[in-house]
Amino acid sequence: GYYYYLTWDWKKAEEEFLQALNYDDKYSPAHQWYSSVLAQTRKFEEALRQVQRAKELEPDSAIVSSHVSYISYLAGDYRRAIETAKETLQRDSTSYVAHRYLGLAYLGLVLQGERDKLDNALAELKIAHERSRGGLLTLADMGFAQAVQGNRAEAERILKQVEARGSQNPYFLALVY
């Protein structure tokens, strides 16, 4: 299922995750990643149910807890994404994933007109990028934030870095554009 998720074959990914859940409904990663497939196909209510189930099964997992923020972010519920990311960070302040989703949720609010959240977004995305050890995804997030800020020159500089690192994933480039 995860392989098909990475290749954006949502139908096959869904089939595989449902098969895994039929086999073992208590397997948290299947619920977590199935929620991502559902979110990609805009089935947000079911995606939130699936990720909540994963969280029930692994309440102490920062990765699973952060995933609630991610699905909320994708659903456009930025306030819930912020709330759940902050809850995760209270338990595990080192989670770059929670910092990433917190920053992206703040950016979502900025794009809805709450410009006063921009500094929060930039700060969280910077932390996420540092803690990810300079990961390509978090670098692209930084480019996205610079573009939202209106700092075209910095966004283009970051875009060149993303391109230079040879990204095979068009998402990283699209995020900055």
C-alpha positions as YAML, in Angstrom:
chain: A
units: angstrom
residues:
- id: 1
  name: GLY
  ca: [0.00, 0.00, 0.00]
- id: 2
  name: TYR
  ca: [2.78, 2.38, 0.91]
- id: 3
  name: TYR
  ca: [4.56, 1.67, -2.39]
- id: 4
  name: TYR
  ca: [1.41, 2.53, -4.34]
- id: 5
  name: TYR
  ca: [0.94, 5.62, -2.17]
- id: 6
  name: LEU
  ca: [4.45, 6.80, -3.09]
- id: 7
  name: THR
  ca: [3.71, 6.23, -6.79]
- id: 8
  name: TRP
  ca: [0.40, 8.11, -6.47]
- id: 9
  name: ASP
  ca: [-1.69, 5.10, -7.44]
- id: 10
  name: TRP
  ca: [-4.45, 5.90, -4.96]
- id: 11
  name: LYS
  ca: [-6.77, 3.09, -6.07]
- id: 12
  name: LYS
  ca: [-4.20, 0.33, -5.62]
- id: 13
  name: ALA
  ca: [-2.92, 1.90, -2.40]
- id: 14
  name: GLU
  ca: [-6.44, 1.93, -1.00]
- id: 15
  name: GLU
  ca: [-6.97, -1.71, -1.98]
- id: 16
  name: GLU
  ca: [-3.74, -2.78, -0.28]
- id: 17
  name: PHE
  ca: [-4.38, -0.84, 2.91]
- id: 18
  name: LEU
  ca: [-7.93, -2.18, 3.14]
- id: 19
  name: GLN
  ca: [-6.53, -5.69, 2.71]
- id: 20
  name: ALA
  ca: [-4.02, -5.03, 5.51]
- id: 21
  name: LEU
  ca: [-6.78, -3.70, 7.76]
- id: 22
  name: ASN
  ca: [-8.96, -6.71, 6.96]
- id: 23
  name: TYR
  ca: [-6.08, -8.87, 8.12]
- id: 24
  name: ASP
  ca: [-5.29, -6.83, 11.24]
- id: 25
  name: ASP
  ca: [-7.48, -3.88, 12.21]
- id: 26
  name: LYS
  ca: [-5.10, -3.08, 15.07]
- id: 27
  name: TYR
  ca: [-2.14, -2.30, 12.80]
- id: 28
  name: SER
  ca: [-1.72, 1.44, 13.34]
- id: 29
  name: PRO
  ca: [0.55, 2.21, 10.34]
- id: 30
  name: ALA
  ca: [-2.10, 0.86, 7.95]
- id: 31
  name: HIS
  ca: [-4.69, 3.22, 9.43]
- id: 32
  name: GLN
  ca: [-2.21, 6.10, 9.32]
- id: 33
  name: TRP
  ca: [-1.21, 5.65, 5.69]
- id: 34
  name: TYR
  ca: [-4.70, 4.74, 4.58]
- id: 35
  name: SER
  ca: [-5.76, 8.11, 6.00]
- id: 36
  name: SER
  ca: [-3.22, 9.75, 3.69]
- id: 37
  name: VAL
  ca: [-4.67, 7.97, 0.68]
- id: 38
  name: LEU
  ca: [-8.15, 9.08, 1.69]
- id: 39
  name: ALA
  ca: [-6.96, 12.67, 2.13]
- id: 40
  name: GLN
  ca: [-5.32, 12.64, -1.30]
- id: 41
  name: THR
  ca: [-8.67, 11.60, -2.77]
- id: 42
  name: ARG
  ca: [-10.40, 14.35, -0.76]
- id: 43
  name: LYS
  ca: [-12.29, 11.98, 1.57]
- id: 44
  name: PHE
  ca: [-11.33, 14.03, 4.59]
- id: 45
  name: GLU
  ca: [-13.95, 12.86, 7.09]
- id: 46
  name: GLU
  ca: [-12.97, 9.21, 6.64]
- id: 47
  name: ALA
  ca: [-9.28, 10.18, 6.60]
- id: 48
  name: LEU
  ca: [-9.69, 11.85, 9.99]
- id: 49
  name: ARG
  ca: [-11.49, 8.78, 11.34]
- id: 50
  name: GLN
  ca: [-8.66, 6.53, 10.16]
- id: 51
  name: VAL
  ca: [-5.90, 8.68, 11.62]
- id: 52
  name: GLN
  ca: [-7.80, 8.97, 14.91]
- id: 53
  name: ARG
  ca: [-7.97, 5.17, 14.98]
- id: 54
  name: ALA
  ca: [-4.20, 5.02, 14.45]
- id: 55
  name: LYS
  ca: [-3.79, 7.48, 17.33]
- id: 56
  name: GLU
  ca: [-6.01, 5.34, 19.59]
- id: 57
  name: LEU
  ca: [-3.80, 2.35, 18.81]
- id: 58
  name: GLU
  ca: [-0.53, 4.25, 19.37]
- id: 59
  name: PRO
  ca: [-1.32, 7.19, 21.66]
- id: 60
  name: ASP
  ca: [2.34, 7.86, 22.52]
- id: 61
  name: SER
  ca: [3.63, 7.94, 18.94]
- id: 62
  name: ALA
  ca: [4.74, 11.41, 17.83]
- id: 63
  name: ILE
  ca: [4.60, 10.27, 14.20]
- id: 64
  name: VAL
  ca: [0.98, 9.15, 14.46]
- id: 65
  name: SER
  ca: [0.00, 12.18, 16.54]
- id: 66
  name: SER
  ca: [1.65, 14.47, 13.98]
- id: 67
  name: HIS
  ca: [-0.28, 12.73, 11.24]
- id: 68
  name: VAL
  ca: [-3.52, 14.03, 12.76]
- id: 69
  name: SER
  ca: [-2.10, 17.51, 12.14]
- id: 70
  name: TYR
  ca: [-1.20, 16.60, 8.58]
- id: 71
  name: ILE
  ca: [-4.64, 15.28, 7.70]
- id: 72
  name: SER
  ca: [-6.26, 18.31, 9.37]
- id: 73
  name: TYR
  ca: [-3.96, 20.57, 7.34]
- id: 74
  name: LEU
  ca: [-4.89, 18.83, 4.09]
- id: 75
  name: ALA
  ca: [-8.56, 19.14, 5.02]
- id: 76
  name: GLY
  ca: [-8.09, 22.89, 5.46]
- id: 77
  name: ASP
  ca: [-8.75, 22.76, 9.21]
- id: 78
  name: TYR
  ca: [-5.66, 24.80, 10.08]
- id: 79
  name: ARG
  ca: [-6.66, 25.55, 13.65]
- id: 80
  name: ARG
  ca: [-7.06, 21.86, 14.44]
- id: 81
  name: ALA
  ca: [-3.74, 21.16, 12.72]
- id: 82
  name: ILE
  ca: [-2.09, 23.79, 14.91]
- id: 83
  name: GLU
  ca: [-3.70, 22.43, 18.07]
- id: 84
  name: THR
  ca: [-2.72, 18.83, 17.41]
- id: 85
  name: ALA
  ca: [0.83, 19.75, 16.34]
- id: 86
  name: LYS
  ca: [1.28, 21.69, 19.57]
- id: 87
  name: GLU
  ca: [-0.02, 18.70, 21.56]
- id: 88
  name: THR
  ca: [2.55, 16.50, 19.84]
- id: 89
  name: LEU
  ca: [5.33, 18.99, 20.56]
- id: 90
  name: GLN
  ca: [4.39, 19.06, 24.24]
- id: 91
  name: ARG
  ca: [5.14, 15.34, 24.36]
- id: 92
  name: ASP
  ca: [8.09, 15.38, 21.94]
- id: 93
  name: SER
  ca: [9.62, 18.78, 21.26]
- id: 94
  name: THR
  ca: [12.18, 17.21, 18.91]
- id: 95
  name: SER
  ca: [9.62, 16.08, 16.32]
- id: 96
  name: TYR
  ca: [10.55, 17.89, 13.12]
- id: 97
  name: VAL
  ca: [7.39, 16.48, 11.54]
- id: 98
  name: ALA
  ca: [5.19, 18.23, 14.13]
- id: 99
  name: HIS
  ca: [7.11, 21.48, 13.59]
- id: 100
  name: ARG
  ca: [6.61, 21.08, 9.83]
- id: 101
  name: TYR
  ca: [2.86, 20.61, 10.09]
- id: 102
  name: LEU
  ca: [2.60, 23.46, 12.59]
- id: 103
  name: GLY
  ca: [4.43, 25.75, 10.17]
- id: 104
  name: LEU
  ca: [2.32, 24.65, 7.21]
- id: 105
  name: ALA
  ca: [-0.88, 25.18, 9.21]
- id: 106
  name: TYR
  ca: [0.24, 28.70, 10.10]
- id: 107
  name: LEU
  ca: [0.94, 29.27, 6.40]
- id: 108
  name: GLY
  ca: [-2.58, 28.09, 5.65]
- id: 109
  name: LEU
  ca: [-3.92, 30.80, 7.96]
- id: 110
  name: VAL
  ca: [-1.63, 33.36, 6.31]
- id: 111
  name: LEU
  ca: [-3.07, 32.43, 2.91]
- id: 112
  name: GLN
  ca: [-6.53, 32.98, 4.37]
- id: 113
  name: GLY
  ca: [-5.56, 36.53, 5.31]
- id: 114
  name: GLU
  ca: [-4.07, 36.15, 8.80]
- id: 115
  name: ARG
  ca: [-0.75, 37.77, 7.90]
- id: 116
  name: ASP
  ca: [0.21, 38.05, 11.58]
- id: 117
  name: LYS
  ca: [0.86, 34.27, 11.58]
- id: 118
  name: LEU
  ca: [3.68, 34.54, 9.02]
- id: 119
  name: ASP
  ca: [6.48, 34.85, 11.59]
- id: 120
  name: ASN
  ca: [5.15, 31.76, 13.39]
- id: 121
  name: ALA
  ca: [5.08, 29.84, 10.10]
- id: 122
  name: LEU
  ca: [8.62, 30.84, 9.16]
- id: 123
  name: ALA
  ca: [9.98, 30.02, 12.63]
- id: 124
  name: GLU
  ca: [8.36, 26.56, 12.73]
- id: 125
  name: LEU
  ca: [9.44, 25.67, 9.20]
- id: 126
  name: LYS
  ca: [13.00, 26.77, 9.98]
- id: 127
  name: ILE
  ca: [13.02, 24.48, 13.04]
- id: 128
  name: ALA
  ca: [11.60, 21.63, 10.96]
- id: 129
  name: HIS
  ca: [14.26, 22.13, 8.29]
- id: 130
  name: GLU
  ca: [17.08, 22.21, 10.83]
- id: 131
  name: ARG
  ca: [15.80, 19.13, 12.66]
- id: 132
  name: SER
  ca: [15.33, 17.24, 9.41]
- id: 133
  name: ARG
  ca: [19.04, 17.79, 8.81]
- id: 134
  name: GLY
  ca: [18.37, 19.87, 5.72]
- id: 135
  name: GLY
  ca: [15.87, 17.54, 4.09]
- id: 136
  name: LEU
  ca: [14.64, 18.28, 0.59]
- id: 137
  name: LEU
  ca: [10.99, 18.37, 1.59]
- id: 138
  name: THR
  ca: [11.56, 20.89, 4.38]
- id: 139
  name: LEU
  ca: [13.77, 22.94, 2.04]
- id: 140
  name: ALA
  ca: [10.86, 23.09, -0.43]
- id: 141
  name: ASP
  ca: [8.59, 24.11, 2.48]
- id: 142
  name: MET
  ca: [10.98, 26.99, 3.20]
- id: 143
  name: GLY
  ca: [10.73, 28.05, -0.46]
- id: 144
  name: PHE
  ca: [6.95, 27.91, -0.23]
- id: 145
  name: ALA
  ca: [7.00, 30.10, 2.89]
- id: 146
  name: GLN
  ca: [9.31, 32.63, 1.21]
- id: 147
  name: ALA
  ca: [6.96, 32.79, -1.78]
- id: 148
  name: VAL
  ca: [3.96, 33.33, 0.51]
- id: 149
  name: GLN
  ca: [5.92, 36.08, 2.25]
- id: 150
  name: GLY
  ca: [6.43, 37.72, -1.14]
- id: 151
  name: ASN
  ca: [10.18, 37.21, -1.05]
- id: 152
  name: ARG
  ca: [10.52, 36.06, -4.64]
- id: 153
  name: ALA
  ca: [14.33, 36.28, -4.77]
- id: 154
  name: GLU
  ca: [14.73, 33.97, -1.75]
- id: 155
  name: ALA
  ca: [12.07, 31.58, -3.07]
- id: 156
  name: GLU
  ca: [13.90, 31.38, -6.40]
- id: 157
  name: ARG
  ca: [17.23, 30.82, -4.62]
- id: 158
  name: ILE
  ca: [15.69, 27.91, -2.71]
- id: 159
  name: LEU
  ca: [14.08, 26.59, -5.89]
- id: 160
  name: LYS
  ca: [17.53, 26.42, -7.51]
- id: 161
  name: GLN
  ca: [18.79, 24.45, -4.51]
- id: 162
  name: VAL
  ca: [15.89, 22.02, -4.81]
- id: 163
  name: GLU
  ca: [16.57, 21.61, -8.54]
- id: 164
  name: ALA
  ca: [20.32, 21.19, -7.95]
- id: 165
  name: ARG
  ca: [19.70, 18.36, -5.51]
- id: 166
  name: GLY
  ca: [18.12, 16.45, -8.37]
- id: 167
  name: SER
  ca: [14.67, 15.94, -6.97]
- id: 168
  name: GLN
  ca: [12.74, 13.25, -8.81]
- id: 169
  name: ASN
  ca: [9.57, 14.25, -7.00]
- id: 170
  name: PRO
  ca: [7.65, 17.00, -8.82]
- id: 171
  name: TYR
  ca: [5.90, 17.87, -5.56]
- id: 172
  name: PHE
  ca: [9.02, 19.56, -4.20]
- id: 173
  name: LEU
  ca: [9.28, 21.83, -7.24]
- id: 174
  name: ALA
  ca: [5.54, 22.52, -7.35]
- id: 175
  name: LEU
  ca: [5.54, 23.47, -3.68]
- id: 176
  name: VAL
  ca: [7.97, 26.32, -4.31]
- id: 177
  name: TYR
  ca: [6.35, 27.39, -7.58]
...
